[in-house]
Amino acid sequence: MEDLLQYLIEPESLDPGIFRMINFVRYIFSTLGDAMFITIIYFIVRTGMLEEKYFKDISEFTKTSAYQDIKISKNWAKIKEKVGREDESDRKLAVIEADNVLTSVLNDMGYEGETLEESLTEIGKEILPNKKELLSVHKKRRDLVYDPNYELSEEEAGEMIETYEQTLKDLQLI
């Protein structure tokens, strides 16, 4: 212990062989540290993590509309077109797609859950004033998926899509 304290106070007072060995170990560890640092930077750049976490946000901030908004608007136009069709299967598909879009949006916003119902448990009424209506529509959607004999009228499909649309408007996404 005294030798260690002596080394810390006066490193030159140690035996020159030990002093060279300590310098060699110091050199090895600093080289390994540099190599690890370079490797970490390489993998961060290679995986696109910087772009995903930071650069995308910066470019989204400078644009007039967000990436997500453009994607939702295009998808939403297709969904609304399907609801107006005569074919019941198109209306059912439109309701299912609307539910999936909203679930995806809520997950992207940090409200995690495999289903819309799970995502909505974390959201308060101040964010989504029509939360009860949305849960009711989601239950109808679940019935629609699991019951092959479920008949979806144009009016009912329209009301369901309006609820999803109002939710997206409340979230300021369309």
C-alpha positions as CSV (number, residue, x, y, z in Angstrom):
1,M,0.0,0.0,0.0
2,E,2.9,2.3,0.8
3,D,4.4,1.6,-2.6
4,L,1.1,2.6,-4.3
5,L,0.9,5.8,-2.4
6,Q,4.6,6.5,-3.2
7,Y,3.9,5.9,-6.9
8,L,0.9,8.3,-6.8
9,I,3.0,11.0,-5.2
10,E,6.3,10.5,-7.1
11,P,5.9,8.1,-10.1
12,E,9.6,8.4,-11.1
13,S,10.7,7.0,-7.7
14,L,9.5,3.5,-8.7
15,D,11.7,0.8,-10.2
16,P,12.1,1.7,-13.9
17,G,11.0,-1.8,-14.9
18,I,7.7,-1.5,-13.0
19,F,7.3,2.1,-14.3
20,R,7.6,0.9,-17.9
21,M,5.2,-2.0,-17.3
22,I,2.6,0.4,-15.8
23,N,3.0,2.8,-18.8
24,F,2.6,-0.2,-21.1
25,V,-0.6,-1.3,-19.4
26,R,-1.8,2.3,-19.5
27,Y,-1.1,2.5,-23.2
28,I,-2.9,-0.9,-23.9
29,F,-6.1,0.2,-22.0
30,S,-6.2,3.6,-23.6
31,T,-5.9,2.0,-27.0
32,L,-8.7,-0.5,-26.2
33,G,-10.9,2.4,-25.0
34,D,-10.3,4.3,-28.2
35,A,-11.0,1.2,-30.3
36,M,-14.3,0.6,-28.3
37,F,-15.3,4.3,-28.8
38,I,-14.7,4.1,-32.5
39,T,-16.6,0.8,-32.7
40,I,-19.6,2.3,-30.9
41,I,-19.6,5.4,-33.2
42,Y,-19.4,3.1,-36.2
43,F,-22.4,1.0,-35.2
44,I,-24.5,4.0,-34.3
45,V,-23.9,5.5,-37.7
46,R,-24.2,2.1,-39.5
47,T,-27.6,1.2,-37.9
48,G,-29.1,4.6,-38.7
49,M,-29.9,5.2,-35.1
50,L,-28.8,8.9,-35.2
51,E,-31.0,9.5,-38.2
52,E,-34.0,7.9,-36.6
53,K,-33.7,9.5,-33.3
54,Y,-32.3,13.0,-34.1
55,F,-32.0,14.0,-37.7
56,K,-35.5,12.9,-38.6
57,D,-36.9,15.1,-35.9
58,I,-34.8,18.1,-37.0
59,S,-35.9,17.7,-40.6
60,E,-39.5,17.2,-39.5
61,F,-39.3,20.4,-37.5
62,T,-38.1,22.4,-40.5
63,K,-40.9,21.1,-42.8
64,T,-44.4,22.4,-42.9
65,S,-45.9,19.1,-42.2
66,A,-44.7,16.0,-40.3
67,Y,-43.9,12.7,-42.0
68,Q,-46.6,11.0,-40.0
69,D,-49.2,13.6,-41.1
70,I,-48.5,12.9,-44.8
71,K,-48.8,9.2,-44.3
72,I,-52.0,9.4,-42.3
73,S,-53.6,11.8,-44.8
74,K,-53.0,9.4,-47.7
75,N,-54.2,6.3,-45.8
76,W,-57.2,8.2,-44.4
77,A,-58.3,9.2,-47.9
78,K,-58.3,5.5,-49.0
79,I,-60.2,4.5,-45.9
80,K,-62.9,7.1,-46.4
81,E,-63.2,6.0,-50.1
82,K,-63.7,2.3,-49.0
83,V,-66.5,3.3,-46.5
84,G,-68.6,4.8,-49.3
85,R,-68.5,1.7,-51.4
86,E,-71.5,-0.7,-51.8
87,D,-69.6,-3.8,-50.9
88,E,-69.9,-4.7,-47.2
89,S,-66.4,-6.3,-47.1
90,D,-64.9,-3.0,-48.2
91,R,-66.7,-1.2,-45.4
92,K,-65.5,-3.8,-42.9
93,L,-61.9,-3.5,-44.2
94,A,-62.1,0.3,-43.9
95,V,-63.2,0.1,-40.2
96,I,-60.4,-2.4,-39.5
97,E,-57.8,-0.2,-41.2
98,A,-59.0,2.9,-39.4
99,D,-58.6,1.1,-36.1
100,N,-55.1,-0.1,-37.1
101,V,-54.1,3.4,-38.1
102,L,-55.2,4.9,-34.8
103,T,-53.5,2.1,-32.8
104,S,-50.3,2.7,-34.8
105,V,-50.5,6.5,-34.2
106,L,-51.0,6.0,-30.5
107,N,-48.1,3.6,-30.2
108,D,-45.9,6.1,-32.1
109,M,-47.0,8.8,-29.6
110,G,-45.8,6.5,-26.7
111,Y,-49.1,5.0,-25.6
112,E,-48.1,1.4,-25.9
113,G,-50.4,-1.5,-26.4
114,E,-51.1,-4.3,-28.7
115,T,-54.7,-3.2,-29.3
116,L,-56.4,0.1,-29.3
117,E,-58.1,-0.7,-26.0
118,E,-54.8,-1.2,-24.3
119,S,-53.4,2.0,-25.7
120,L,-56.4,4.0,-24.6
121,T,-56.0,2.9,-20.9
122,E,-53.1,5.4,-20.6
123,I,-54.9,8.4,-22.2
124,G,-57.0,10.8,-20.3
125,K,-60.2,12.6,-21.3
126,E,-58.3,15.9,-21.7
127,I,-56.4,14.4,-24.7
128,L,-59.3,12.4,-26.1
129,P,-62.7,13.7,-25.2
130,N,-64.5,11.0,-27.2
131,K,-62.7,8.1,-25.4
132,K,-65.9,6.3,-24.5
133,E,-67.3,6.5,-28.0
134,L,-64.0,5.3,-29.3
135,L,-64.0,2.3,-27.0
136,S,-67.5,1.5,-28.1
137,V,-66.5,1.7,-31.8
138,H,-63.5,-0.5,-31.1
139,K,-65.7,-3.1,-29.5
140,K,-67.9,-3.1,-32.6
141,R,-64.8,-3.4,-34.7
142,R,-63.7,-6.4,-32.6
143,D,-67.2,-8.0,-33.0
144,L,-66.9,-7.3,-36.7
145,V,-63.5,-9.2,-36.9
146,Y,-64.5,-12.2,-34.8
147,D,-68.1,-12.6,-36.0
148,P,-68.3,-13.6,-39.7
149,N,-72.1,-13.0,-39.7
150,Y,-71.8,-9.4,-38.4
151,E,-73.6,-7.1,-40.9
152,L,-72.2,-3.6,-41.2
153,S,-74.5,-1.1,-42.7
154,E,-73.3,2.0,-44.6
155,E,-74.7,4.2,-41.8
156,E,-73.0,2.3,-39.0
157,A,-69.7,2.2,-40.9
158,G,-69.9,5.9,-41.5
159,E,-70.5,6.6,-37.9
160,M,-67.6,4.4,-36.8
161,I,-65.2,6.1,-39.3
162,E,-66.5,9.5,-38.1
163,T,-65.5,8.6,-34.6
164,Y,-62.0,7.5,-35.7
165,E,-61.7,10.7,-37.7
166,Q,-62.7,12.9,-34.8
167,T,-60.1,11.2,-32.7
168,L,-57.4,11.9,-35.2
169,K,-58.6,15.5,-35.4
170,D,-58.5,15.7,-31.6
171,L,-54.9,14.5,-31.8
172,Q,-54.3,17.1,-34.5
173,L,-53.2,14.6,-37.1
174,I,-55.6,15.3,-39.9
